[in-house]
Amino acid sequence: MDFSQIHNIAIVGLSDKPDRDSHRVARYLQEEGYRIIPVNPSLEEVLGEKCYPDLGSIPADIEIDVVDIFRRPEAVPPVVEEAARRGKVKIIWMQEGVVNEEAAARARAAGMEVIMDRCIKKEHLKWKAEKQGV
């Protein structure tokens, strides 16, 4: 995974509670220089960024490289459908514990790379260490 090609990450299911994994991961990514785009219908703002109720509500001029999903596996298919309709999304990323083969197949059919059951923060830390030769 080459994180140097990623700039904007939509985080579906981002919580405003600092003790939640989604919040910790989003804060880390933001601190690493990525633009996070919060997606949660219950919130207006998270980590200083406007929160959108769904991917379809994010303005078309905001490019999304990765859709990082913090939702139950059964809630993933509609997110993938929204990403496919939007177009230009490079990667569907399902966090640790999130596996949905049907949604993954749909994402691949729409031309998106799929990463499942892996934490984007942990993968970024590995990538950074490799890049630094650690």
Phi and psi in radians as a Rosetta constraint file:
Dihedral C 1 N 2 CA 2 C 2 CIRCULARHARMONIC -1.813 0.35
Dihedral N 2 CA 2 C 2 N 3 CIRCULARHARMONIC 1.743 0.35
Dihedral C 2 N 3 CA 3 C 3 CIRCULARHARMONIC -1.260 0.35
Dihedral N 3 CA 3 C 3 N 4 CIRCULARHARMONIC -0.196 0.35
Dihedral C 3 N 4 CA 4 C 4 CIRCULARHARMONIC -1.228 0.35
Dihedral N 4 CA 4 C 4 N 5 CIRCULARHARMONIC -0.284 0.35
Dihedral C 4 N 5 CA 5 C 5 CIRCULARHARMONIC -1.596 0.35
Dihedral N 5 CA 5 C 5 N 6 CIRCULARHARMONIC 0.037 0.35
Dihedral C 5 N 6 CA 6 C 6 CIRCULARHARMONIC -1.894 0.35
Dihedral N 6 CA 6 C 6 N 7 CIRCULARHARMONIC 2.370 0.35
Dihedral C 6 N 7 CA 7 C 7 CIRCULARHARMONIC -2.226 0.35
Dihedral N 7 CA 7 C 7 N 8 CIRCULARHARMONIC -0.791 0.35
Dihedral C 7 N 8 CA 8 C 8 CIRCULARHARMONIC -2.047 0.35
Dihedral N 8 CA 8 C 8 N 9 CIRCULARHARMONIC 2.237 0.35
Dihedral C 8 N 9 CA 9 C 9 CIRCULARHARMONIC -2.184 0.35
Dihedral N 9 CA 9 C 9 N 10 CIRCULARHARMONIC 2.001 0.35
Dihedral C 9 N 10 CA 10 C 10 CIRCULARHARMONIC -1.450 0.35
Dihedral N 10 CA 10 C 10 N 11 CIRCULARHARMONIC 2.223 0.35
Dihedral C 10 N 11 CA 11 C 11 CIRCULARHARMONIC -1.959 0.35
Dihedral N 11 CA 11 C 11 N 12 CIRCULARHARMONIC 1.835 0.35
Dihedral C 11 N 12 CA 12 C 12 CIRCULARHARMONIC -1.493 0.35
Dihedral N 12 CA 12 C 12 N 13 CIRCULARHARMONIC 2.146 0.35
Dihedral C 12 N 13 CA 13 C 13 CIRCULARHARMONIC 1.602 0.35
Dihedral N 13 CA 13 C 13 N 14 CIRCULARHARMONIC 0.345 0.35
Dihedral C 13 N 14 CA 14 C 14 CIRCULARHARMONIC -1.180 0.35
Dihedral N 14 CA 14 C 14 N 15 CIRCULARHARMONIC 2.230 0.35
Dihedral C 14 N 15 CA 15 C 15 CIRCULARHARMONIC -1.666 0.35
Dihedral N 15 CA 15 C 15 N 16 CIRCULARHARMONIC 2.659 0.35
Dihedral C 15 N 16 CA 16 C 16 CIRCULARHARMONIC -1.591 0.35
Dihedral N 16 CA 16 C 16 N 17 CIRCULARHARMONIC 0.054 0.35
Dihedral C 16 N 17 CA 17 C 17 CIRCULARHARMONIC -1.560 0.35
Dihedral N 17 CA 17 C 17 N 18 CIRCULARHARMONIC 2.050 0.35
Dihedral C 17 N 18 CA 18 C 18 CIRCULARHARMONIC -1.016 0.35
Dihedral N 18 CA 18 C 18 N 19 CIRCULARHARMONIC -0.383 0.35
Dihedral C 18 N 19 CA 19 C 19 CIRCULARHARMONIC -1.496 0.35
Dihedral N 19 CA 19 C 19 N 20 CIRCULARHARMONIC -0.058 0.35
Dihedral C 19 N 20 CA 20 C 20 CIRCULARHARMONIC -1.501 0.35
Dihedral N 20 CA 20 C 20 N 21 CIRCULARHARMONIC 2.535 0.35
Dihedral C 20 N 21 CA 21 C 21 CIRCULARHARMONIC -0.983 0.35
Dihedral N 21 CA 21 C 21 N 22 CIRCULARHARMONIC -0.751 0.35
Dihedral C 21 N 22 CA 22 C 22 CIRCULARHARMONIC -1.026 0.35
Dihedral N 22 CA 22 C 22 N 23 CIRCULARHARMONIC -0.681 0.35
Dihedral C 22 N 23 CA 23 C 23 CIRCULARHARMONIC -1.224 0.35
Dihedral N 23 CA 23 C 23 N 24 CIRCULARHARMONIC -0.778 0.35
Dihedral C 23 N 24 CA 24 C 24 CIRCULARHARMONIC -1.088 0.35
Dihedral N 24 CA 24 C 24 N 25 CIRCULARHARMONIC -0.756 0.35
Dihedral C 24 N 25 CA 25 C 25 CIRCULARHARMONIC -1.141 0.35
Dihedral N 25 CA 25 C 25 N 26 CIRCULARHARMONIC -0.798 0.35
Dihedral C 25 N 26 CA 26 C 26 CIRCULARHARMONIC -1.091 0.35
Dihedral N 26 CA 26 C 26 N 27 CIRCULARHARMONIC -0.745 0.35
Dihedral C 26 N 27 CA 27 C 27 CIRCULARHARMONIC -1.089 0.35
Dihedral N 27 CA 27 C 27 N 28 CIRCULARHARMONIC -0.749 0.35
Dihedral C 27 N 28 CA 28 C 28 CIRCULARHARMONIC -1.039 0.35
Dihedral N 28 CA 28 C 28 N 29 CIRCULARHARMONIC -0.857 0.35
Dihedral C 28 N 29 CA 29 C 29 CIRCULARHARMONIC -1.069 0.35
Dihedral N 29 CA 29 C 29 N 30 CIRCULARHARMONIC -0.709 0.35
Dihedral C 29 N 30 CA 30 C 30 CIRCULARHARMONIC -1.102 0.35
Dihedral N 30 CA 30 C 30 N 31 CIRCULARHARMONIC -0.762 0.35
Dihedral C 30 N 31 CA 31 C 31 CIRCULARHARMONIC -1.137 0.35
Dihedral N 31 CA 31 C 31 N 32 CIRCULARHARMONIC -0.456 0.35
Dihedral C 31 N 32 CA 32 C 32 CIRCULARHARMONIC -1.473 0.35
Dihedral N 32 CA 32 C 32 N 33 CIRCULARHARMONIC 0.031 0.35
Dihedral C 32 N 33 CA 33 C 33 CIRCULARHARMONIC 1.742 0.35
Dihedral N 33 CA 33 C 33 N 34 CIRCULARHARMONIC 0.064 0.35
Dihedral C 33 N 34 CA 34 C 34 CIRCULARHARMONIC -1.479 0.35
Dihedral N 34 CA 34 C 34 N 35 CIRCULARHARMONIC 2.576 0.35
Dihedral C 34 N 35 CA 35 C 35 CIRCULARHARMONIC -1.488 0.35
Dihedral N 35 CA 35 C 35 N 36 CIRCULARHARMONIC 2.150 0.35
Dihedral C 35 N 36 CA 36 C 36 CIRCULARHARMONIC -1.742 0.35
Dihedral N 36 CA 36 C 36 N 37 CIRCULARHARMONIC 2.503 0.35
Dihedral C 36 N 37 CA 37 C 37 CIRCULARHARMONIC -2.139 0.35
Dihedral N 37 CA 37 C 37 N 38 CIRCULARHARMONIC 1.745 0.35
Dihedral C 37 N 38 CA 38 C 38 CIRCULARHARMONIC -1.172 0.35
Dihedral N 38 CA 38 C 38 N 39 CIRCULARHARMONIC 2.408 0.35
Dihedral C 38 N 39 CA 39 C 39 CIRCULARHARMONIC -2.248 0.35
Dihedral N 39 CA 39 C 39 N 40 CIRCULARHARMONIC 1.905 0.35
Dihedral C 39 N 40 CA 40 C 40 CIRCULARHARMONIC -2.866 0.35
Dihedral N 40 CA 40 C 40 N 41 CIRCULARHARMONIC 2.033 0.35
Dihedral C 40 N 41 CA 41 C 41 CIRCULARHARMONIC -1.140 0.35
Dihedral N 41 CA 41 C 41 N 42 CIRCULARHARMONIC -0.230 0.35
Dihedral C 41 N 42 CA 42 C 42 CIRCULARHARMONIC -1.612 0.35
Dihedral N 42 CA 42 C 42 N 43 CIRCULARHARMONIC -0.128 0.35
Dihedral C 42 N 43 CA 43 C 43 CIRCULARHARMONIC -2.164 0.35
Dihedral N 43 CA 43 C 43 N 44 CIRCULARHARMONIC 2.727 0.35
Dihedral C 43 N 44 CA 44 C 44 CIRCULARHARMONIC -1.806 0.35
Dihedral N 44 CA 44 C 44 N 45 CIRCULARHARMONIC -0.489 0.35
Dihedral C 44 N 45 CA 45 C 45 CIRCULARHARMONIC -2.679 0.35
Dihedral N 45 CA 45 C 45 N 46 CIRCULARHARMONIC 2.480 0.35
Dihedral C 45 N 46 CA 46 C 46 CIRCULARHARMONIC -2.484 0.35
Dihedral N 46 CA 46 C 46 N 47 CIRCULARHARMONIC 2.331 0.35
Dihedral C 46 N 47 CA 47 C 47 CIRCULARHARMONIC 0.911 0.35
Dihedral N 47 CA 47 C 47 N 48 CIRCULARHARMONIC 0.648 0.35
Dihedral C 47 N 48 CA 48 C 48 CIRCULARHARMONIC 1.352 0.35
Dihedral N 48 CA 48 C 48 N 49 CIRCULARHARMONIC 0.118 0.35
Dihedral C 48 N 49 CA 49 C 49 CIRCULARHARMONIC -1.972 0.35
Dihedral N 49 CA 49 C 49 N 50 CIRCULARHARMONIC 2.505 0.35
Dihedral C 49 N 50 CA 50 C 50 CIRCULARHARMONIC -1.065 0.35
Dihedral N 50 CA 50 C 50 N 51 CIRCULARHARMONIC 2.391 0.35
Dihedral C 50 N 51 CA 51 C 51 CIRCULARHARMONIC -1.785 0.35
Dihedral N 51 CA 51 C 51 N 52 CIRCULARHARMONIC 2.398 0.35
Dihedral C 51 N 52 CA 52 C 52 CIRCULARHARMONIC -1.887 0.35
Dihedral N 52 CA 52 C 52 N 53 CIRCULARHARMONIC 2.577 0.35
Dihedral C 52 N 53 CA 53 C 53 CIRCULARHARMONIC -1.224 0.35
Dihedral N 53 CA 53 C 53 N 54 CIRCULARHARMONIC -0.473 0.35
Dihedral C 53 N 54 CA 54 C 54 CIRCULARHARMONIC -2.806 0.35
Dihedral N 54 CA 54 C 54 N 55 CIRCULARHARMONIC 2.978 0.35
Dihedral C 54 N 55 CA 55 C 55 CIRCULARHARMONIC -1.067 0.35
Dihedral N 55 CA 55 C 55 N 56 CIRCULARHARMONIC -0.625 0.35
Dihedral C 55 N 56 CA 56 C 56 CIRCULARHARMONIC -1.119 0.35
Dihedral N 56 CA 56 C 56 N 57 CIRCULARHARMONIC -0.339 0.35
Dihedral C 56 N 57 CA 57 C 57 CIRCULARHARMONIC -1.521 0.35
Dihedral N 57 CA 57 C 57 N 58 CIRCULARHARMONIC -0.189 0.35
Dihedral C 57 N 58 CA 58 C 58 CIRCULARHARMONIC -1.304 0.35
Dihedral N 58 CA 58 C 58 N 59 CIRCULARHARMONIC 2.215 0.35
Dihedral C 58 N 59 CA 59 C 59 CIRCULARHARMONIC -0.920 0.35
Dihedral N 59 CA 59 C 59 N 60 CIRCULARHARMONIC 2.483 0.35
Dihedral C 59 N 60 CA 60 C 60 CIRCULARHARMONIC -1.074 0.35
Dihedral N 60 CA 60 C 60 N 61 CIRCULARHARMONIC -0.439 0.35
Dihedral C 60 N 61 CA 61 C 61 CIRCULARHARMONIC -1.370 0.35
Dihedral N 61 CA 61 C 61 N 62 CIRCULARHARMONIC -0.091 0.35
Dihedral C 61 N 62 CA 62 C 62 CIRCULARHARMONIC -1.635 0.35
Dihedral N 62 CA 62 C 62 N 63 CIRCULARHARMONIC 1.960 0.35
Dihedral C 62 N 63 CA 63 C 63 CIRCULARHARMONIC -1.301 0.35
Dihedral N 63 CA 63 C 63 N 64 CIRCULARHARMONIC 2.488 0.35
Dihedral C 63 N 64 CA 64 C 64 CIRCULARHARMONIC -2.112 0.35
Dihedral N 64 CA 64 C 64 N 65 CIRCULARHARMONIC 2.074 0.35
Dihedral C 64 N 65 CA 65 C 65 CIRCULARHARMONIC -1.516 0.35
Dihedral N 65 CA 65 C 65 N 66 CIRCULARHARMONIC -0.756 0.35
Dihedral C 65 N 66 CA 66 C 66 CIRCULARHARMONIC -2.266 0.35
Dihedral N 66 CA 66 C 66 N 67 CIRCULARHARMONIC 2.397 0.35
Dihedral C 66 N 67 CA 67 C 67 CIRCULARHARMONIC -1.890 0.35
Dihedral N 67 CA 67 C 67 N 68 CIRCULARHARMONIC 1.892 0.35
Dihedral C 67 N 68 CA 68 C 68 CIRCULARHARMONIC -1.698 0.35
Dihedral N 68 CA 68 C 68 N 69 CIRCULARHARMONIC 2.082 0.35
Dihedral C 68 N 69 CA 69 C 69 CIRCULARHARMONIC -1.867 0.35
Dihedral N 69 CA 69 C 69 N 70 CIRCULARHARMONIC 2.055 0.35
Dihedral C 69 N 70 CA 70 C 70 CIRCULARHARMONIC -1.921 0.35
Dihedral N 70 CA 70 C 70 N 71 CIRCULARHARMONIC 1.188 0.35
Dihedral C 70 N 71 CA 71 C 71 CIRCULARHARMONIC -2.427 0.35
Dihedral N 71 CA 71 C 71 N 72 CIRCULARHARMONIC 2.877 0.35
Dihedral C 71 N 72 CA 72 C 72 CIRCULARHARMONIC -1.099 0.35
Dihedral N 72 CA 72 C 72 N 73 CIRCULARHARMONIC 2.617 0.35
Dihedral C 72 N 73 CA 73 C 73 CIRCULARHARMONIC -0.907 0.35
Dihedral N 73 CA 73 C 73 N 74 CIRCULARHARMONIC -0.654 0.35
Dihedral C 73 N 74 CA 74 C 74 CIRCULARHARMONIC -1.243 0.35
Dihedral N 74 CA 74 C 74 N 75 CIRCULARHARMONIC -0.258 0.35
Dihedral C 74 N 75 CA 75 C 75 CIRCULARHARMONIC -1.614 0.35
Dihedral N 75 CA 75 C 75 N 76 CIRCULARHARMONIC -0.024 0.35
Dihedral C 75 N 76 CA 76 C 76 CIRCULARHARMONIC -1.305 0.35
Dihedral N 76 CA 76 C 76 N 77 CIRCULARHARMONIC -0.719 0.35
Dihedral C 76 N 77 CA 77 C 77 CIRCULARHARMONIC -0.911 0.35
Dihedral N 77 CA 77 C 77 N 78 CIRCULARHARMONIC -0.778 0.35
Dihedral C 77 N 78 CA 78 C 78 CIRCULARHARMONIC -1.121 0.35
Dihedral N 78 CA 78 C 78 N 79 CIRCULARHARMONIC -0.544 0.35
Dihedral C 78 N 79 CA 79 C 79 CIRCULARHARMONIC -1.169 0.35
Dihedral N 79 CA 79 C 79 N 80 CIRCULARHARMONIC -0.758 0.35
Dihedral C 79 N 80 CA 80 C 80 CIRCULARHARMONIC -1.111 0.35
Dihedral N 80 CA 80 C 80 N 81 CIRCULARHARMONIC -0.712 0.35
Dihedral C 80 N 81 CA 81 C 81 CIRCULARHARMONIC -1.061 0.35
Dihedral N 81 CA 81 C 81 N 82 CIRCULARHARMONIC -0.762 0.35
Dihedral C 81 N 82 CA 82 C 82 CIRCULARHARMONIC -1.089 0.35
Dihedral N 82 CA 82 C 82 N 83 CIRCULARHARMONIC -0.722 0.35
Dihedral C 82 N 83 CA 83 C 83 CIRCULARHARMONIC -1.123 0.35
Dihedral N 83 CA 83 C 83 N 84 CIRCULARHARMONIC -0.713 0.35
Dihedral C 83 N 84 CA 84 C 84 CIRCULARHARMONIC -1.132 0.35
Dihedral N 84 CA 84 C 84 N 85 CIRCULARHARMONIC -0.746 0.35
Dihedral C 84 N 85 CA 85 C 85 CIRCULARHARMONIC -1.114 0.35
Dihedral N 85 CA 85 C 85 N 86 CIRCULARHARMONIC -0.674 0.35
Dihedral C 85 N 86 CA 86 C 86 CIRCULARHARMONIC -1.155 0.35
Dihedral N 86 CA 86 C 86 N 87 CIRCULARHARMONIC -0.708 0.35
Dihedral C 86 N 87 CA 87 C 87 CIRCULARHARMONIC 1.356 0.35
Dihedral N 87 CA 87 C 87 N 88 CIRCULARHARMONIC 2.870 0.35
Dihedral C 87 N 88 CA 88 C 88 CIRCULARHARMONIC 1.146 0.35
Dihedral N 88 CA 88 C 88 N 89 CIRCULARHARMONIC 0.065 0.35
Dihedral C 88 N 89 CA 89 C 89 CIRCULARHARMONIC -1.348 0.35
Dihedral N 89 CA 89 C 89 N 90 CIRCULARHARMONIC 2.230 0.35
Dihedral C 89 N 90 CA 90 C 90 CIRCULARHARMONIC -1.464 0.35
Dihedral N 90 CA 90 C 90 N 91 CIRCULARHARMONIC -0.710 0.35
Dihedral C 90 N 91 CA 91 C 91 CIRCULARHARMONIC -2.372 0.35
Dihedral N 91 CA 91 C 91 N 92 CIRCULARHARMONIC 2.336 0.35
Dihedral C 91 N 92 CA 92 C 92 CIRCULARHARMONIC -1.758 0.35
Dihedral N 92 CA 92 C 92 N 93 CIRCULARHARMONIC 2.139 0.35
Dihedral C 92 N 93 CA 93 C 93 CIRCULARHARMONIC -2.087 0.35
Dihedral N 93 CA 93 C 93 N 94 CIRCULARHARMONIC 2.051 0.35
Dihedral C 93 N 94 CA 94 C 94 CIRCULARHARMONIC -1.798 0.35
Dihedral N 94 CA 94 C 94 N 95 CIRCULARHARMONIC 2.160 0.35
Dihedral C 94 N 95 CA 95 C 95 CIRCULARHARMONIC -1.114 0.35
Dihedral N 95 CA 95 C 95 N 96 CIRCULARHARMONIC 2.990 0.35
Dihedral C 95 N 96 CA 96 C 96 CIRCULARHARMONIC -0.889 0.35
Dihedral N 96 CA 96 C 96 N 97 CIRCULARHARMONIC 2.339 0.35
Dihedral C 96 N 97 CA 97 C 97 CIRCULARHARMONIC 1.501 0.35
Dihedral N 97 CA 97 C 97 N 98 CIRCULARHARMONIC -0.076 0.35
Dihedral C 97 N 98 CA 98 C 98 CIRCULARHARMONIC -1.893 0.35
Dihedral N 98 CA 98 C 98 N 99 CIRCULARHARMONIC 1.926 0.35
Dihedral C 98 N 99 CA 99 C 99 CIRCULARHARMONIC -2.334 0.35
Dihedral N 99 CA 99 C 99 N 100 CIRCULARHARMONIC 2.200 0.35
Dihedral C 99 N 100 CA 100 C 100 CIRCULARHARMONIC -2.568 0.35
Dihedral N 100 CA 100 C 100 N 101 CIRCULARHARMONIC 1.716 0.35
Dihedral C 100 N 101 CA 101 C 101 CIRCULARHARMONIC -1.114 0.35
Dihedral N 101 CA 101 C 101 N 102 CIRCULARHARMONIC -0.651 0.35
Dihedral C 101 N 102 CA 102 C 102 CIRCULARHARMONIC -1.089 0.35
Dihedral N 102 CA 102 C 102 N 103 CIRCULARHARMONIC -0.805 0.35
Dihedral C 102 N 103 CA 103 C 103 CIRCULARHARMONIC -1.154 0.35
Dihedral N 103 CA 103 C 103 N 104 CIRCULARHARMONIC -0.649 0.35
Dihedral C 103 N 104 CA 104 C 104 CIRCULARHARMONIC -1.104 0.35
Dihedral N 104 CA 104 C 104 N 105 CIRCULARHARMONIC -0.756 0.35
Dihedral C 104 N 105 CA 105 C 105 CIRCULARHARMONIC -1.091 0.35
Dihedral N 105 CA 105 C 105 N 106 CIRCULARHARMONIC -0.720 0.35
Dihedral C 105 N 106 CA 106 C 106 CIRCULARHARMONIC -1.120 0.35
Dihedral N 106 CA 106 C 106 N 107 CIRCULARHARMONIC -0.733 0.35
Dihedral C 106 N 107 CA 107 C 107 CIRCULARHARMONIC -1.116 0.35
Dihedral N 107 CA 107 C 107 N 108 CIRCULARHARMONIC -0.774 0.35
Dihedral C 107 N 108 CA 108 C 108 CIRCULARHARMONIC -1.098 0.35
Dihedral N 108 CA 108 C 108 N 109 CIRCULARHARMONIC -0.704 0.35
Dihedral C 108 N 109 CA 109 C 109 CIRCULARHARMONIC -1.095 0.35
Dihedral N 109 CA 109 C 109 N 110 CIRCULARHARMONIC -0.482 0.35
Dihedral C 109 N 110 CA 110 C 110 CIRCULARHARMONIC -1.553 0.35
Dihedral N 110 CA 110 C 110 N 111 CIRCULARHARMONIC 0.083 0.35
Dihedral C 110 N 111 CA 111 C 111 CIRCULARHARMONIC 1.569 0.35
Dihedral N 111 CA 111 C 111 N 112 CIRCULARHARMONIC 0.226 0.35
Dihedral C 111 N 112 CA 112 C 112 CIRCULARHARMONIC -1.727 0.35
Dihedral N 112 CA 112 C 112 N 113 CIRCULARHARMONIC 2.546 0.35
Dihedral C 112 N 113 CA 113 C 113 CIRCULARHARMONIC -1.315 0.35
Dihedral N 113 CA 113 C 113 N 114 CIRCULARHARMONIC 2.597 0.35
Dihedral C 113 N 114 CA 114 C 114 CIRCULARHARMONIC -2.182 0.35
Dihedral N 114 CA 114 C 114 N 115 CIRCULARHARMONIC 2.289 0.35
Dihedral C 114 N 115 CA 115 C 115 CIRCULARHARMONIC -2.172 0.35
Dihedral N 115 CA 115 C 115 N 116 CIRCULARHARMONIC 2.175 0.35
Dihedral C 115 N 116 CA 116 C 116 CIRCULARHARMONIC -2.166 0.35
Dihedral N 116 CA 116 C 116 N 117 CIRCULARHARMONIC 2.575 0.35
Dihedral C 116 N 117 CA 117 C 117 CIRCULARHARMONIC 1.023 0.35
Dihedral N 117 CA 117 C 117 N 118 CIRCULARHARMONIC 0.629 0.35
Dihedral C 117 N 118 CA 118 C 118 CIRCULARHARMONIC -2.415 0.35
Dihedral N 118 CA 118 C 118 N 119 CIRCULARHARMONIC 2.545 0.35
Dihedral C 118 N 119 CA 119 C 119 CIRCULARHARMONIC -1.553 0.35
Dihedral N 119 CA 119 C 119 N 120 CIRCULARHARMONIC 2.174 0.35
Dihedral C 119 N 120 CA 120 C 120 CIRCULARHARMONIC -1.107 0.35
Dihedral N 120 CA 120 C 120 N 121 CIRCULARHARMONIC -0.581 0.35
Dihedral C 120 N 121 CA 121 C 121 CIRCULARHARMONIC -1.163 0.35
Dihedral N 121 CA 121 C 121 N 122 CIRCULARHARMONIC -0.831 0.35
Dihedral C 121 N 122 CA 122 C 122 CIRCULARHARMONIC -1.072 0.35
Dihedral N 122 CA 122 C 122 N 123 CIRCULARHARMONIC -0.712 0.35
Dihedral C 122 N 123 CA 123 C 123 CIRCULARHARMONIC -1.181 0.35
Dihedral N 123 CA 123 C 123 N 124 CIRCULARHARMONIC -0.652 0.35
Dihedral C 123 N 124 CA 124 C 124 CIRCULARHARMONIC -1.155 0.35
Dihedral N 124 CA 124 C 124 N 125 CIRCULARHARMONIC -0.729 0.35
Dihedral C 124 N 125 CA 125 C 125 CIRCULARHARMONIC -1.062 0.35
Dihedral N 125 CA 125 C 125 N 126 CIRCULARHARMONIC -0.730 0.35
Dihedral C 125 N 126 CA 126 C 126 CIRCULARHARMONIC -1.095 0.35
Dihedral N 126 CA 126 C 126 N 127 CIRCULARHARMONIC -0.801 0.35
Dihedral C 126 N 127 CA 127 C 127 CIRCULARHARMONIC -1.050 0.35
Dihedral N 127 CA 127 C 127 N 128 CIRCULARHARMONIC -0.764 0.35
Dihedral C 127 N 128 CA 128 C 128 CIRCULARHARMONIC -1.116 0.35
Dihedral N 128 CA 128 C 128 N 129 CIRCULARHARMONIC -0.738 0.35
Dihedral C 128 N 129 CA 129 C 129 CIRCULARHARMONIC -1.120 0.35
Dihedral N 129 CA 129 C 129 N 130 CIRCULARHARMONIC -0.744 0.35
Dihedral C 129 N 130 CA 130 C 130 CIRCULARHARMONIC -1.105 0.35
Dihedral N 130 CA 130 C 130 N 131 CIRCULARHARMONIC -0.736 0.35
Dihedral C 130 N 131 CA 131 C 131 CIRCULARHARMONIC -1.093 0.35
Dihedral N 131 CA 131 C 131 N 132 CIRCULARHARMONIC -0.611 0.35
Dihedral C 131 N 132 CA 132 C 132 CIRCULARHARMONIC -1.536 0.35
Dihedral N 132 CA 132 C 132 N 133 CIRCULARHARMONIC 0.003 0.35
Dihedral C 132 N 133 CA 133 C 133 CIRCULARHARMONIC 1.258 0.35
Dihedral N 133 CA 133 C 133 N 134 CIRCULARHARMONIC 0.493 0.35
